[in-house]
Every structure is written in structure tokens, then in C-alpha cells.
């Protein structure tokens, strides 16, 4: 019997539901990854909800101590050959990661081990440019590390870091929930000539910098024939109150808020949507999974040129805009170019070729087996 390499995965999983946590859940549940490696998983616990992210409290201090002890125990008892870690960029989370990293940096003196840091966000360049201390600590943190990025578009974020061993690229993937027969049936219903209403969808966390309010402004300007759907969890109460007050003030019968959705409810919303809108300017936006999910359902997307979005979308699958203020004229003049079954098939094709979860699994295994 051939011994499989031992892989220790220290990663985010839900809750809360954000991109890194969803990918962490994919990895933990992946049959292919677990068949290839002898895996041990340690979840990084920090926040229970999106609103808790970035806040400091005693519960998080407990989670740091717990994580430190679990990693120490795994290094002693499991003795991994490879370590996978989803790294954070700034704030308290960076110093937590720095502390935990001293464990495997010390372990390296006792055993041969490959260390992989997977970044699901961006902002390293901004962090290290803020002070000489941040630069020195980040260089130490990344010394002799095999870095995993979501796309080549994010490599410039590490231009000041000269201590990295090498860089690999691992685009995110999402599960294929449709057969081709089901997809064709959705297209038939979506583009039925008798259907006059266009359904536009914003699905992400309800964080203002992710652009939901810009979509709401579009709903105010374009009340004819477009129904705007919003889905996601709120970061704070003030934003929630403002959102619903704006709907009431402008009497927006063309807006539906679905709250945080998952499973069958989420699938139904994707099935009925003609267009996905994501005018994000979120500072850490790197590779939004919601765009991949939209493409998997054959939904063309309008999104800003943030992070890796220009890598995800091409001319056949949507429109990449530079500013959120471009949204209304584009919806007013170019939306007709996107509302065709042929465009939907191009979206589905791009998803299947690049962002199917099986492709992510294959690329993950390839990187951890030592291939570029």
C-alpha cells in the first residue's frame, strides 16, 4: 500500500458565509482531495456573522488560543508533509496568522514540510506600504512560502515581497448543480417570448462597497420592465434601514429583497434571473464566487473591474465597467445585447471550461503534487 502524503489544512469554513469560507468547505468535503492526500482539517474560527468581521472581543482571543493549540497538536501527532493555510492580510487576523505561523516555521527545523499560503483577498500592497514594520513582518510571514493566488491579476499585490519561494494560480470553482438538459430547459423558460419582465439579480453580502446601493439607484432610474432582486446578509442595521427607507420613499414595486438565501431558494432565484449585477468597489474583492455561480446558470454579468473580475468575465459573457456610475446608462442602452440564449450558452461554456468545481479540485491536487 502506497502511503499518501499527509496534508494539514488550516482553513476558513462557514459561518460566516464568505468566499474563503465557501472554498474551505469545498476543500474539506472534496472526495478527490481526500482520496489523493491523507488530510487533517483545522477550521479557523473567528466570526459568526459578516457583521462580526474586524471586531475584537474575548471570544476571538479564545479562538486564537484554541487554534494555536490545535495546530501545535497536529504538528506533533499528525506530522504533515504539506500544510495548507488560508492567510489574512491585515488587522488582528494578520497578527493571529503571524503567531500561528511560528509553529510551522519551528516545525521546519525538525521535519521536511512544504508550506502553502492561499490568499482569497487582496490588499497586501496597501498594508505593506503603510509602514516599514508591516513590510518587514509580511516578508517574515511569507519567507520560503509557496504562495497560491486566485489569478495572475493579483500578483502585483506582492510586488514588494521578495521572500516568497514561488507562486501558483488556483482560480476558484463552484459546484455544477445543473445537467445540460436542465440548463436548456431554464433557457427556454428564461427567453420565452411571452415573458416581458427582465429579472436582474444582486447576490452578495449586503455591504455598501460591494455595490448594492448602486443597483438600488438603478432600480429608481429604471422602473420599466426590469425587476431588481437583492439577496444577502446585512453588515449593519443602519444600511438595512436606509435600504428599506429608500424603497418606501421611491415606491419601488420593482424591487424584492430575499435576505440571506441558500439551497433551493438560491437556485430558484438564479434560474429566473436574466442578468447578474455586481458593481463592487469592496477593497478586498479578489475573485467573487457569485459571478461564477451566475455563469454556471448561464446568466450574463455586469460588474466592475475590481480584483480578478476582468479575468472571470470576457466580452461574450458580460460587461466590465470602470465605475459604478456607468451602471444606469449601460442598463438603459446595452442590456438588450445580453438577453439572448446564445449569450447564456457562452456563459455556461466559460463556467464549464474554467470554473467547474472539478477543475478547481484537479488544479488543487496538481499544485500540491508539485506541478505548476
FENKA-V424683 format. One record per residue. N is the residue number from 1. RES is the residue in one small letter. SS is DSSP state (a for helix, b for strand, c for the rest). PHI is phi in degrees with one decimal (* if undefined). Layout:
n={N | N}
res={RES | RES}
ss={SS | SS}
phi={PHI | PHI}
This chain:
n={1 | 2 | 3 | 4 | 5 | 6 | 7 | 8 | 9 | 10 | 11 | 12 | 13 | 14 | 15 | 16 | 17 | 18 | 19 | 20 | 21 | 22 | 23 | 24 | 25 | 26 | 27 | 28 | 29 | 30 | 31 | 32 | 33 | 34 | 35 | 36 | 37 | 38 | 39 | 40 | 41 | 42 | 43 | 44 | 45 | 46 | 47 | 48 | 49 | 50 | 51 | 52 | 53 | 54 | 55 | 56 | 57 | 58 | 59 | 60 | 61 | 62 | 63 | 64 | 65 | 66 | 67 | 68 | 69 | 70 | 71 | 72 | 73 | 74 | 75 | 76 | 77 | 78 | 79 | 80 | 81 | 82 | 83 | 84 | 85 | 86 | 87 | 88 | 89 | 90 | 91 | 92 | 93 | 94 | 95 | 96 | 97 | 98 | 99 | 100 | 101 | 102 | 103 | 104 | 105 | 106 | 107 | 108 | 109 | 110 | 111 | 112 | 113 | 114 | 115 | 116 | 117 | 118 | 119 | 120 | 121 | 122 | 123 | 124 | 125 | 126 | 127 | 128 | 129 | 130 | 131 | 132 | 133 | 134 | 135 | 136 | 137 | 138 | 139 | 140 | 141 | 142 | 143 | 144 | 145 | 146 | 147 | 148 | 149 | 150 | 151 | 152 | 153 | 154 | 155 | 156 | 157 | 158 | 159 | 160 | 161 | 162 | 163 | 164 | 165 | 166 | 167 | 168 | 169 | 170 | 171 | 172 | 173 | 174 | 175 | 176 | 177 | 178 | 179 | 180 | 181 | 182 | 183 | 184 | 185 | 186 | 187 | 188 | 189 | 190 | 191 | 192 | 193 | 194 | 195 | 196 | 197 | 198 | 199 | 200 | 201 | 202 | 203 | 204 | 205 | 206 | 207 | 208 | 209 | 210 | 211 | 212 | 213 | 214 | 215 | 216 | 217 | 218 | 219 | 220 | 221 | 222 | 223 | 224 | 225 | 226 | 227 | 228 | 229 | 230 | 231 | 232 | 233 | 234 | 235 | 236 | 237 | 238 | 239 | 240 | 241 | 242 | 243 | 244 | 245 | 246 | 247 | 248 | 249 | 250 | 251 | 252 | 253 | 254 | 255 | 256 | 257 | 258 | 259 | 260 | 261 | 262 | 263 | 264 | 265 | 266 | 267 | 268 | 269 | 270 | 271 | 272 | 273 | 274 | 275 | 276 | 277 | 278 | 279 | 280 | 281 | 282 | 283 | 284 | 285 | 286 | 287 | 288 | 289 | 290 | 291 | 292 | 293 | 294 | 295 | 296 | 297 | 298 | 299 | 300 | 301 | 302 | 303 | 304 | 305 | 306 | 307 | 308 | 309 | 310 | 311 | 312 | 313 | 314 | 315 | 316 | 317 | 318 | 319 | 320 | 321 | 322 | 323 | 324 | 325 | 326 | 327 | 328 | 329 | 330 | 331 | 332 | 333 | 334 | 335 | 336 | 337 | 338 | 339 | 340 | 341 | 342 | 343 | 344 | 345 | 346 | 347 | 348 | 349 | 350 | 351 | 352 | 353 | 354 | 355 | 356 | 357 | 358 | 359 | 360 | 361 | 362 | 363 | 364 | 365 | 366 | 367 | 368 | 369 | 370 | 371 | 372}
res={x | x | x | x | x | x | x | x | x | x | x | x | x | x | x | x | x | x | x | x | x | x | x | x | x | x | x | x | x | x | x | x | x | x | x | x | x | x | x | x | x | x | x | x | x | x | x | x | x | x | x | x | x | x | x | x | x | x | x | x | x | x | x | x | x | x | x | x | x | x | x | x | x | x | x | x | x | x | x | x | x | x | x | x | x | x | x | x | x | x | x | x | x | x | x | x | x | x | x | x | x | x | x | x | x | x | x | x | x | x | x | x | x | x | x | x | x | x | x | x | x | x | x | x | x | x | x | x | x | x | x | x | x | x | x | x | x | x | x | x | x | x | x | x | x | x | x | x | x | x | x | x | x | x | x | x | x | x | x | x | x | x | x | x | x | x | x | x | x | x | x | x | x | x | x | x | x | x | x | x | x | x | x | x | x | x | x | x | x | x | x | x | x | x | x | x | x | x | x | x | x | x | x | x | x | x | x | x | x | x | x | x | x | x | x | x | x | x | x | x | x | x | x | x | x | x | x | x | x | x | x | x | x | x | x | x | x | x | x | x | x | x | x | x | x | x | x | x | x | x | x | x | x | x | x | x | x | x | x | x | x | x | x | x | x | x | x | x | x | x | x | x | x | x | x | x | x | x | x | x | x | x | x | x | x | x | x | x | x | x | x | x | x | x | x | x | x | x | x | x | x | x | x | x | x | x | x | x | x | x | x | x | x | x | x | x | x | x | x | x | x | x | x | x | x | x | x | x | x | x | x | x | x | x | x | x | x | x | x | x | x | x | x | x | x | x | x | x | x | x | x | x | x | x | x | x | x | x | x | x | x | x | x | x | x | x | x | x | x | x | x | x}
ss={c | c | c | c | c | b | b | b | b | b | b | c | c | c | c | c | c | c | a | a | a | a | a | a | a | a | a | a | a | c | a | a | a | a | a | a | c | b | b | b | b | b | b | c | c | c | c | c | c | a | a | a | c | c | c | c | c | a | a | a | a | a | a | a | a | a | a | a | a | a | a | a | a | a | a | a | a | c | c | c | c | b | b | b | b | b | b | c | c | c | a | a | a | a | a | a | a | a | a | a | a | a | a | a | a | a | a | c | c | c | c | c | c | b | b | b | b | b | b | c | c | c | c | a | a | a | a | a | a | c | c | a | a | a | a | a | a | a | a | a | a | c | c | c | c | b | b | b | b | c | c | a | a | a | a | a | a | a | c | c | c | c | c | c | c | b | b | b | b | c | c | c | c | b | c | c | c | c | c | a | a | a | a | a | a | a | a | a | a | a | c | c | c | c | c | c | c | b | b | b | b | b | b | c | c | b | c | a | a | a | c | a | a | a | a | a | a | a | a | a | a | c | c | c | c | b | b | b | b | b | b | c | c | b | c | c | a | a | a | a | a | a | a | a | a | a | a | a | a | c | c | c | c | c | b | b | b | c | c | c | c | c | a | a | a | a | a | a | a | a | a | a | c | c | b | b | b | b | c | c | c | c | c | c | c | c | c | c | a | a | a | a | a | a | a | a | c | c | c | b | b | b | b | b | c | c | c | c | a | a | a | a | c | c | c | c | c | b | b | b | b | c | c | a | a | a | a | a | a | a | a | a | a | c | a | a | a | c | c | c | a | a | a | a | a | a | a | a | a | a | a | a | a | a | a | b | a | a | a | a | a | a | a | a | a | a | a | a | c | c | c | c}
phi={* | -82.0 | -74.1 | -80.5 | -58.7 | -88.1 | -119.3 | -96.4 | -108.9 | -111.6 | -151.0 | -81.0 | -136.8 | -63.6 | -83.5 | -77.0 | -91.9 | -134.7 | -56.8 | -61.8 | -68.0 | -65.2 | -65.7 | -59.5 | -66.5 | -56.6 | -63.7 | -61.8 | -94.8 | -70.9 | -65.2 | -63.0 | -68.0 | -70.1 | -76.4 | -82.0 | -123.0 | -85.3 | -101.3 | -128.9 | -114.4 | -124.0 | -70.4 | -89.7 | -98.8 | -145.1 | -128.9 | -89.0 | -136.6 | -58.5 | -65.1 | -81.4 | -63.3 | 92.4 | -90.2 | -110.3 | -154.1 | -66.1 | -61.6 | -68.4 | -61.9 | -60.9 | -61.9 | -64.0 | -62.5 | -61.1 | -62.7 | -58.1 | -68.7 | -66.4 | -66.5 | -58.5 | -64.4 | -64.8 | -65.1 | -73.3 | -94.9 | -86.7 | 54.2 | -69.8 | -90.4 | -140.3 | -126.2 | -111.9 | -137.6 | -89.3 | -90.1 | -105.3 | -103.8 | -145.3 | 63.3 | -62.3 | -61.6 | -64.1 | -70.6 | -60.3 | -62.9 | -60.6 | -62.4 | -63.0 | -64.8 | -63.4 | -67.0 | -78.8 | -66.0 | -74.0 | -59.4 | -61.2 | -74.3 | -106.0 | -151.0 | -81.2 | -150.0 | -97.3 | -111.6 | -119.8 | -106.1 | -109.5 | -98.3 | -103.9 | -143.1 | -133.5 | 128.9 | -62.9 | -61.2 | -63.3 | -65.8 | -74.6 | -78.3 | -73.8 | -163.7 | -65.1 | -63.5 | -59.7 | -64.1 | -64.1 | -67.1 | -68.9 | -61.6 | -65.1 | -59.1 | -97.1 | -63.0 | 59.3 | -101.3 | -89.9 | -88.3 | -117.8 | -116.4 | -77.5 | -163.7 | -60.5 | -64.6 | -97.1 | -66.9 | -63.7 | -63.3 | -113.2 | -65.2 | -94.4 | -100.5 | -110.6 | -108.6 | -74.7 | -72.3 | -164.6 | -127.6 | -120.7 | -117.4 | -134.6 | -61.1 | -64.2 | -137.9 | -131.8 | -68.2 | -85.0 | -97.3 | -122.9 | -81.1 | -66.2 | -63.5 | -64.5 | -63.3 | -64.3 | -65.8 | -62.2 | -61.6 | -60.7 | -71.0 | -64.2 | -107.4 | -62.6 | -57.8 | -77.9 | -88.8 | -99.5 | -89.7 | -93.7 | -104.2 | -108.6 | -122.4 | -111.6 | -134.5 | -173.1 | -63.9 | -81.9 | -112.1 | -57.9 | -68.9 | -82.8 | 101.1 | -63.2 | -71.7 | -66.7 | -68.0 | -64.2 | -62.0 | -65.6 | -64.4 | -68.6 | -77.0 | -123.7 | -88.1 | -91.5 | 72.2 | -116.1 | -105.6 | -99.9 | -110.1 | -121.8 | -145.0 | 155.8 | -93.1 | -84.7 | -84.3 | -153.2 | -70.0 | -61.1 | -64.4 | -62.9 | -62.8 | -61.3 | -59.1 | -74.2 | -65.8 | -66.0 | -60.7 | -68.8 | -60.8 | -101.2 | 52.3 | -87.1 | -77.8 | -96.3 | -127.5 | -128.5 | -104.8 | -101.7 | 73.8 | -74.8 | -127.5 | -156.5 | 62.5 | -63.3 | -64.8 | -65.9 | -60.9 | -61.3 | -66.8 | -64.5 | -62.5 | -89.9 | -83.1 | -93.5 | -149.2 | -113.1 | -119.9 | -146.6 | -84.7 | -74.9 | -131.4 | -61.7 | -56.9 | -101.4 | -62.4 | -123.0 | -159.0 | -62.9 | -65.5 | -61.2 | -66.3 | -65.6 | -63.3 | -61.6 | -61.2 | -64.4 | -96.1 | 74.6 | -101.7 | -65.9 | -124.5 | -115.8 | -148.6 | -79.0 | -86.5 | -92.6 | 56.2 | -95.8 | -58.1 | -64.9 | -78.1 | -72.7 | -99.2 | -128.9 | -65.6 | -84.5 | -118.3 | 165.1 | -129.3 | -100.6 | -110.5 | -90.4 | -136.6 | -62.6 | -68.3 | -74.8 | -63.4 | -63.9 | -63.9 | -68.4 | -64.0 | -76.4 | -116.0 | -115.9 | -60.9 | -62.1 | -67.2 | -99.5 | -93.6 | -139.3 | -61.2 | -63.8 | -66.6 | -57.8 | -68.7 | -66.2 | -62.2 | -62.1 | -63.3 | -63.6 | -60.2 | -63.9 | -79.4 | -123.4 | -125.7 | -64.9 | -60.7 | -65.7 | -69.8 | -58.0 | -60.1 | -62.1 | -67.1 | -59.9 | -62.7 | -60.0 | -63.9 | -77.9 | -91.1 | 98.5 | -96.8 | -77.8}
